[in-house]
């Protein structure tokens, strides 16, 4: 799961708060067995890649991985 996540150069993508280098770890955290970790990651991802309804280059890159997580 989340194959290809590390092939994306997240440092070249931006989100609401700058470089998107934290996005891979946030996506991985959505797989945590700990519900609190998952909820924190979800909230932070929401704030970073869809801030006030705005999408960013990192938003588009994250969507396939979010879809993969939803379908599993």
C-alpha positions in Angstrom: 0.0 0.0 0.0 1.1 3.5 -0.8 3.5 2.3 -3.4 5.1 5.2 -5.3 4.8 7.6 -2.4 8.5 8.0 -2.1 8.9 8.4 -5.9 7.3 11.9 -5.7 9.6 14.8 -5.0 7.5 16.3 -2.3 10.0 19.1 -1.7 9.1 20.5 -5.1 5.4 20.6 -4.3 3.7 23.1 -2.0 0.7 23.1 0.3 -0.9 25.8 2.4 2.1 26.0 4.7 5.0 25.7 2.3 7.0 22.6 1.1 5.0 19.4 1.2 7.7 17.3 2.6 5.5 16.2 5.6 2.7 14.8 3.4 4.2 11.3 2.9 4.4 10.8 6.7 0.9 12.2 7.2 -0.4 9.7 4.6 1.4 6.8 6.3 0.0 7.9 9.6 -3.5 7.3 8.2 -2.6 3.6 8.4 -1.8 3.7 12.1 -3.6 1.3 14.4 -3.9 4.2 16.9 -7.1 6.1 16.2 -5.8 9.3 17.7 -2.7 9.2 15.4 -5.1 8.7 12.4 -7.3 11.6 13.4 -4.4 14.0 14.0 -2.9 13.0 10.6 -6.3 13.5 8.9 -6.8 16.9 10.5 -3.3 18.1 9.5 -3.6 16.8 6.0 -6.9 18.6 5.6 -5.3 21.9 6.9 -2.3 21.5 4.6 -3.7 20.2 1.3 -7.2 21.7 1.3 -6.9 24.8 3.4 -10.1 26.9 3.4 -11.2 25.1 0.2 -8.0 25.9 -1.7 -6.1 23.1 -3.4 -2.3 23.1 -4.0 0.2 21.2 -6.1 0.6 18.7 -3.2 -3.2 18.2 -3.1 -3.2 16.7 -6.6 -0.3 14.5 -5.8 -1.9 13.2 -2.6 -5.3 12.3 -4.1 -4.3 9.0 -5.6 -2.9 7.9 -2.3 -6.0 9.0 -0.4 -8.1 7.1 -2.9 -6.0 4.0 -2.4 -6.5 4.3 1.4 -10.2 4.7 1.0 -10.6 1.6 -1.3 -8.7 -0.7 1.2 
